[in-house]
Amino acid sequence: MLCKMITFDRKKDKVAIIAPSSACRDKEGNFDREISRSNLEVAISLFEEHGFSCKYDEKIFTGGSLEYFAASKEERLKQLIEAIEDPEVKIISIFRGGYGAGEIVFDCLKVKPSGPKTFIGYSDGTVLHFLFNQHYGFPSIHGAVSETQKHMMKNMVSVLEGKSAEFTLETQNELARSLSTISAPVTGGNLTLICNMIGSKLRPRTTNKILFIEDVNERGYQVHRHLLHMSNAGLFEQVKAVIFADFTESDRHLDASIEHFISNYLQSVPVFKTTGIGHGKINYPLALGASGYIDNLIFSVDSPFKLV
């Protein structure tokens, strides 16, 4: 099922920047509030440069009982619920990934949105895409408005303006080479987070969908393990197509692990590969819950948004 179209009015609609996961680290790997505040200001500036108005909770980086949380569970959940219920907010943008969104997402299943709105994020934010697409029926955007992705802001605005995104594909099995055109809603995200949602109330719904997968810092055998878990859970059984996007910072076994899995477990599914979606420096935004098309080795994704 496709998600409904959303129109944004920059004169009255607000962007809520939330931190449901982690804060930023310094060069030694320690979580640092000053760096986090500085990067938050960058994200706000990026939105404001394109005519958006932002809001955020002053306690966004107060820290939690565990160092890797941006704030306590209660504070992170409060930020998310307030953004969902706030009638002024139409865009909810994640500050960064890391870990933590999975701890609060299920507390939002009974929260009623004030109206149609979208979510922008990736990585740990994958779980929130399932909340917005599958539970609320709202489209979302896989991507980021952040200091590390500021060079992608024009692409983000392009998606919000209603322009489609396009990616070049490479076929990965015989079925992909023999098929001409595929049309289906788009779902997916981070492989590890997809697996974490299996068996939950936000179990990924992949039937008749184009599914894309990406990840970072996962060794070859870990990627194979996650893919096998997805297969055993039936997530590939009725999928229209699978697209392997960027798998960054892995090891020398990565390519062989993915190729082995495709040849042994995805014979009946058209499989493709692309770049520019994931944890790399280039991370093009694309709409989830929107119409996707695969034609002549071009993967195009419609934008269900309008910007005024």
Secondary structure, DSSP 8 states (H G I E B T S, - for coil): -----EEE-TTT-EEEEE-SS---B-TTS-B-HHHHHHHHHHHHHHHHTTT-EEE--TTTTSB-SSTTSSB-HHHHHHHHHHHHH-TTEEEEEES--SS-HHHHGGGGTT---SS--EEEE-GGGHHHHHIIIIII---EEES--SSTTGGGHHHHHHHHTT--EEEE-EE-SHHHHH--EEEEEEEEEEHHHHHHHTTSTT----TT-EEEEEEES--HHHHHHHHHHHHHTTTTTT-SEEEEEEEES--TTHHHHHHHHHHHH-TTS-EEE-SSSSSSS----EEESSEEEEETTEEEE---EEE-
